[in-house]
Amino acid sequence: MMIEAYARSNGQIGIRNHLLIIPTVICANQVANRVAQLVPDSIAIGHQHGCSQIGADKQRTFDVLAGTGKNPNVGAVLIISLGCEVVDPLELAQEIASTGKRVECFDIQSVGGSVKAIVHGAKLARDLRQELDQMEKVQVPLSELKLGVKCGGSDATSGLCSNPALGVAADRLIAVGGSAVIGETTEIIGAEHVLAQRAASKEVEQRLYHIVDRFEREIERMGEDMRGGNPSPGNIAGGLTTIEEKSLGCISKGGTTELKDVIEYAAPVPKSGLYFMDSPGNDIECVSGMAAGGVHLVAFTTGRGTPTGSAVIPVIKITGNKQMYLRMQDNMDVDVSDVLTGGLSMREAGERIWQEILHVANGKLTKAEILGHQEFSINRIGPSL
Amino acid sequence: MKEGLQQGVNAIVMHELDDVATALEELASGQEVEFWLNEKMERIQLLDAIPFGHKFAIRDIASAQHVRKYGEVIGRATQQIACGAHVHVHNLEGIRGRGDQQRKEAAEG
């Protein structure tokens, strides 16, 4: 099977052709935002990080910024630095340019303040955008496609129908040679033994147990019951009582194939098969980690209803809650709630999601894209200094 | 759950080992509900009103007993739960991710 997408010089495919503006540090956010306002079809990913960070925490910020820039949906990148932060802009530029895409980089201190930086940045961004607009889509194999599966704002319908239906679609993609990644380590607590049965090897199984154990010990260290934080008040209002119940409903969105490996947050998602990314359940951090891992799009189930998208990848919203679908059609792309009235089989629901994935991969905009949702956030693992 | 759902039922049991069913519509206290279990249509009378998506017991559950949904343990009953009663945060607690209990145990030595 083929789709129409952009062929990148490193052999990857892109289903979008974004111009990405990356501030290396929060201090460069406003200049990046101003440049994005001046140049159509450019996206600035403001964030709170990039300075007063050390060690693995600093590395994580770097990896997410680099991975987002390397995402194949991004055609070119403009990096805007302040000039004194801990994230090295030249190292970041080099890492992103290893994909073969064009990367420009400058710092605000050298250019001489915000106004000059905005003018300088706008000129660079304009040139990059013009180059990107010369590119044309070509026929590329669907087997190159990488899909993130995610659930957020869950209620009881997520586990009963939207997640298992998404699992059917994930199986379809893997059957044609594509890859899928499931995350949310917090939301497999109590269900990890079910997922572990499908691990490709003893090592993969142990890694899965290890990351869950690591997360759970962190909650123990805090001395709190995770209920209230996860499941959230909305999850509980929607009928989910414990993290175990939520987790058991969550894992079905990954389908039924072998779990090939467990990868780190924001690490590159390999080709072919199902993978688990160690990530928080937090929607934006998880989706941002998947985008930094190179997925082309995320299929996202919700029962309570959530509008969020992503800076560089389309996010398809799927629901099994009819009432919410009718209330929030502005934000929902696929309705599979008829599974719960007997009007739709799980296979048909999965097919409906699969068709939407194909349409969006071929260029159809998701509701989140149309509404301008460009959420981006970076998971922290250390204190600010 | 099977490939498709029978039309007209108002609750669903995900696995034959389950202690709870999930309401597929708003259900009233005293209402008789129908769901499939082991290929058989079961009927029970509700003791509480059950909001859409919430759970009720399909058999009596003893205090401290593990409670199952999807055929797996979703937590522990904090009190005795009668067949037909609402099962939620007031009578079912999680076993995992309980730093509060660790802290209590540490304080009690």
Interface residues (C-beta under 8 A of the other chain):
Chain A: D155 A156 T157 G159 L160 P164 T186 I189 G190 A191 V194 E216 I219 E220 R221 M222 G223 E224 D225 M226 R227 N230 I236 G238 G239 T241 T242 I243 E244 E245 L248 G249 G303 N321 Q323 V339 L340 T341 G342 G343 L344 S345 M346 R347
Chain B: M1 E3 G4 L5 Q6 Q7 G8 V9 I12 M14 T22 A23 L24 P51 F52 G53 H54 K55 K69 Y70 E72 V73 I74 G75 V87 H88 V89 L92 E93 G94 I95 R96 G97 R98 G99 D100 Q101 Q102 R103
